């Protein structure tokens, strides 16, 4: 079955950096774009980054452009989110997402997320 497992979150001071990973299995990773979302309490879920199947077309939300970088390693079926110059508004649970087709058809898949807390 499809699995997405995020890691790398934690507590960081403002101005700090974190690198998130999302290890995947159960689908043809190299065939699909991957997405990073974040969910903060009392806020709508926000897509912060996306990356095409070959890694050539990353895109970012205005709120993180210039501070976040996404990349992928298709050989390891893993996508990354490097977050720099973090501020308190970046505090959220970060989730990776894919819409993939398997023998069961096409659907959205989500990881459980990893918590990022930015605080002094």
C-alpha positions as a Markdown table, in Angstrom:
| # | Residue | x | y | z |
|---|---|---|---|---|
| 1 | Unk | 0.0 | 0.0 | 0.0 |
| 2 | Unk | 1.0 | 3.6 | -0.4 |
| 3 | Unk | 2.9 | 5.1 | 2.5 |
| 4 | Unk | 4.4 | 8.5 | 3.0 |
| 5 | Unk | 6.4 | 9.1 | 6.2 |
| 6 | Unk | 7.6 | 12.6 | 7.1 |
| 7 | Unk | 10.5 | 13.3 | 9.4 |
| 8 | Unk | 12.9 | 16.0 | 10.4 |
| 9 | Unk | 10.6 | 18.4 | 12.3 |
| 10 | Unk | 11.3 | 19.8 | 15.7 |
| 11 | Unk | 11.7 | 23.0 | 17.7 |
| 12 | Unk | 13.9 | 25.7 | 16.2 |
| 13 | Unk | 14.6 | 29.3 | 17.1 |
| 14 | Unk | 13.6 | 32.1 | 14.7 |
| 15 | Unk | 16.1 | 32.4 | 11.9 |
| 16 | Unk | 17.0 | 28.7 | 12.2 |
| 17 | Unk | 16.8 | 26.0 | 9.6 |
| 18 | Unk | 15.3 | 22.5 | 9.3 |
| 19 | Unk | 15.3 | 19.8 | 6.6 |
| 20 | Unk | 12.2 | 17.7 | 6.3 |
| 21 | Unk | 12.1 | 14.3 | 4.5 |
| 22 | Unk | 9.2 | 12.3 | 3.2 |
| 23 | Unk | 10.0 | 8.7 | 2.5 |
| 24 | Unk | 7.5 | 7.0 | 0.2 |
| 25 | Unk | 6.6 | 3.5 | -0.9 |
| 26 | Unk | 3.9 | 1.6 | -2.7 |
| 27 | Unk | 3.7 | 3.7 | -5.9 |
| 28 | Unk | 5.8 | 4.7 | -8.9 |
| 29 | Unk | 7.5 | 7.7 | -7.1 |
| 30 | Unk | 9.3 | 8.9 | -10.2 |
| 31 | Unk | 6.1 | 9.3 | -12.2 |
| 32 | Unk | 4.4 | 11.8 | -9.9 |
| 33 | Unk | 4.7 | 15.4 | -8.8 |
| 34 | Unk | 5.0 | 15.7 | -5.0 |
| 35 | Unk | 3.6 | 18.4 | -2.7 |
| 36 | Unk | 4.4 | 19.8 | 0.7 |
| 37 | Unk | 1.5 | 21.3 | 2.7 |
| 38 | Unk | 1.4 | 22.7 | 6.2 |
| 39 | Unk | -1.5 | 22.9 | 8.7 |
| 40 | Unk | -1.4 | 25.3 | 11.6 |
| 41 | Unk | -4.1 | 25.5 | 14.3 |
| 42 | Unk | -7.1 | 27.5 | 13.2 |
| 43 | Unk | -5.7 | 28.1 | 9.8 |
| 44 | Unk | -6.5 | 26.5 | 6.4 |
| 45 | Unk | -4.2 | 23.9 | 5.0 |
| 46 | Unk | -1.6 | 25.6 | 2.8 |
| 47 | Unk | 0.4 | 24.2 | 0.0 |
| 48 | Unk | 4.0 | 25.5 | 0.5 |
| 49 | Unk | 5.9 | 23.7 | -2.2 |
| 50 | Unk | 5.6 | 21.3 | -5.2 |
| 51 | Unk | 8.1 | 19.5 | -7.4 |
| 52 | Unk | 7.6 | 17.9 | -10.7 |
| 53 | Unk | 8.2 | 14.2 | -11.3 |
| 54 | Unk | 11.7 | 14.8 | -12.6 |
| 55 | Unk | 12.5 | 17.5 | -10.1 |
| 56 | Unk | 12.9 | 20.2 | -12.7 |
| 57 | Unk | 10.1 | 22.5 | -11.8 |
| 58 | Unk | 9.9 | 23.3 | -8.1 |
| 59 | Unk | 7.3 | 25.9 | -7.1 |
| 60 | Unk | 6.6 | 27.7 | -3.9 |
| 61 | Unk | 4.0 | 29.7 | -2.0 |
| 62 | Unk | 4.6 | 33.4 | -1.8 |
| 63 | Unk | 4.9 | 33.0 | 2.0 |
| 64 | Unk | 8.0 | 30.8 | 1.7 |
| 65 | Unk | 9.6 | 31.6 | -1.6 |
| 66 | Unk | 13.3 | 32.5 | -1.2 |
| 67 | Unk | 13.5 | 30.7 | 2.2 |
| 68 | Unk | 12.3 | 27.1 | 1.4 |
| 69 | Unk | 13.8 | 24.7 | -1.2 |
| 70 | Unk | 12.3 | 21.4 | -2.2 |
| 71 | Unk | 14.1 | 18.6 | -4.0 |
| 72 | Unk | 13.7 | 14.9 | -4.6 |
| 73 | Unk | 15.7 | 11.7 | -4.9 |
| 74 | Unk | 13.9 | 9.4 | -7.2 |
| 75 | Unk | 16.3 | 6.6 | -6.6 |
| 76 | Unk | 15.3 | 6.7 | -2.9 |
| 77 | Unk | 11.6 | 7.6 | -3.4 |
| 78 | Unk | 12.1 | 10.5 | -1.1 |
| 79 | Unk | 11.2 | 14.2 | -1.3 |
| 80 | Unk | 12.8 | 16.9 | 0.9 |
| 81 | Unk | 11.9 | 20.3 | 2.1 |
| 82 | Unk | 14.8 | 22.5 | 3.3 |
| 83 | Unk | 13.5 | 25.4 | 5.4 |
| 84 | Unk | 15.7 | 28.4 | 6.1 |
| 85 | Unk | 15.3 | 31.7 | 8.0 |
| 86 | Unk | 12.3 | 30.3 | 9.8 |
| 87 | Unk | 9.9 | 32.5 | 11.7 |
| 88 | Unk | 7.0 | 31.9 | 14.1 |
| 89 | Unk | 4.5 | 32.0 | 11.2 |
| 90 | Unk | 6.1 | 28.8 | 9.9 |
| 91 | Unk | 5.0 | 26.9 | 12.9 |
| 92 | Unk | 2.7 | 24.1 | 11.7 |
| 93 | Unk | 2.4 | 20.4 | 11.0 |
| 94 | Unk | 4.1 | 19.7 | 7.6 |
| 95 | Unk | 2.7 | 17.0 | 5.4 |
| 96 | Unk | 3.7 | 15.5 | 2.1 |
| 97 | Unk | 1.1 | 14.6 | -0.5 |
| 98 | Unk | 0.8 | 12.8 | -3.8 |
| 99 | Unk | -2.1 | 12.0 | -6.1 |
| 100 | Unk | -1.1 | 8.6 | -7.5 |
| 101 | Unk | -2.6 | 5.8 | -9.4 |
| 102 | Unk | -2.3 | 2.2 | -8.1 |
| 103 | Unk | -4.2 | -0.9 | -8.8 |
| 104 | Unk | -6.9 | 0.6 | -6.6 |
| 105 | Unk | -7.3 | 3.6 | -8.9 |
| 106 | Unk | -6.2 | 7.2 | -8.4 |
| 107 | Unk | -6.5 | 9.1 | -5.1 |
| 108 | Unk | -4.8 | 11.5 | -2.8 |
| 109 | Unk | -2.3 | 10.1 | -0.3 |
| 110 | Unk | -1.0 | 11.9 | 2.8 |
| 111 | Unk | 1.6 | 11.3 | 5.4 |
| 112 | Unk | 1.0 | 11.7 | 9.1 |
| 113 | Unk | 3.0 | 14.9 | 9.1 |
| 114 | Unk | 5.9 | 16.2 | 11.1 |
| 115 | Unk | 5.6 | 19.1 | 13.6 |
| 116 | Unk | 7.7 | 22.2 | 13.1 |
| 117 | Unk | 7.7 | 24.7 | 16.0 |
| 118 | Unk | 9.5 | 28.0 | 15.6 |
| 119 | Unk | 9.9 | 29.7 | 19.0 |
| 120 | Unk | 12.5 | 31.5 | 21.0 |
